[in-house]
Amino acid sequence: VFQEMRKQECHFVNGTEKVRYVERYIYNRMEHVRFDSDVGRYEGFTPAGEKWAQDWNSDPEILEQRKAAVDTYCRHNYQVSTPFLVERR
């Protein structure tokens, strides 16, 4: 059995004051490549991941979309989910 997973994570500090977006590509429990908005580019952790990171980092459109995910994905979803998650008691 093979497992392939792509995880998108939003890390919030003090509401939306400091937001970090992380996207991970995992195959069979091994992380191959990661985008971290604090770093601003993809990082590879295996030979295949290094190749993918190099390809994706050379495409300015892909990098711009991932950097924008802090606002378009994280902050957007925070605003939508806040009444259900933060203010719930």
C-alpha positions in Angstrom: 0.0 0.0 0.0 1.3 3.4 -1.0 0.2 6.7 0.5 0.6 10.1 -1.0 -0.4 13.2 0.9 -0.4 16.9 0.5 -1.0 18.9 3.7 -1.7 22.6 3.9 -1.2 24.1 7.4 -1.9 27.6 8.7 -0.2 28.7 11.9 -1.7 31.7 13.6 0.0 33.8 16.3 -2.3 36.4 18.1 -5.2 36.1 15.6 -4.1 37.1 12.2 -1.2 39.3 13.3 1.4 36.7 12.4 0.4 34.0 9.9 2.6 31.2 8.5 1.5 29.0 5.6 3.2 25.5 5.2 2.5 23.1 2.4 4.0 19.6 2.7 4.3 16.8 0.1 4.5 13.4 1.8 4.9 10.0 0.3 4.9 6.8 2.4 5.4 8.8 5.6 8.4 10.6 4.2 8.3 14.4 3.6 9.9 15.0 0.2 9.3 18.8 -0.3 7.9 21.7 1.7 6.9 25.3 1.1 7.1 27.6 4.1 5.9 31.1 3.8 8.5 32.3 6.4 11.2 30.9 4.1 9.5 32.0 0.9 10.5 29.1 -1.3 10.3 25.3 -1.5 12.8 23.1 0.3 13.6 19.5 -0.8 14.4 16.8 1.7 15.0 13.8 -0.6 16.7 13.7 -4.1 13.2 13.8 -5.8 12.1 16.5 -3.4 15.1 18.6 -4.2 14.4 18.3 -7.9 10.7 19.3 -7.5 11.8 22.2 -5.2 14.2 23.4 -7.8 11.6 23.2 -10.6 8.9 25.0 -8.5 11.3 27.7 -7.2 12.2 28.6 -10.8 8.6 29.4 -11.7 7.7 32.8 -10.3 4.0 32.2 -10.8 4.0 29.2 -8.6 6.0 31.0 -5.9 3.7 34.0 -6.0 0.6 31.8 -5.6 2.1 30.0 -2.6 3.2 33.3 -1.0 -0.3 34.7 -1.5 -1.8 31.7 0.3 -1.2 33.4 3.6 -4.0 35.8 2.6 -6.1 33.9 0.2 -6.1 30.6 2.1 -5.2 31.2 5.8 -6.5 34.6 6.6 -9.6 34.0 4.5 -10.5 30.8 6.3 -9.7 32.3 9.7 -12.3 35.0 9.1 -14.8 32.4 8.0 -14.1 30.0 10.9 -13.6 32.4 13.7 -17.2 32.5 14.9 -17.3 28.7 15.1 -13.9 28.1 16.6 -12.5 31.0 18.6 -15.7 32.5 20.2 -17.3 29.1 20.9 -17.4 28.1 24.6 
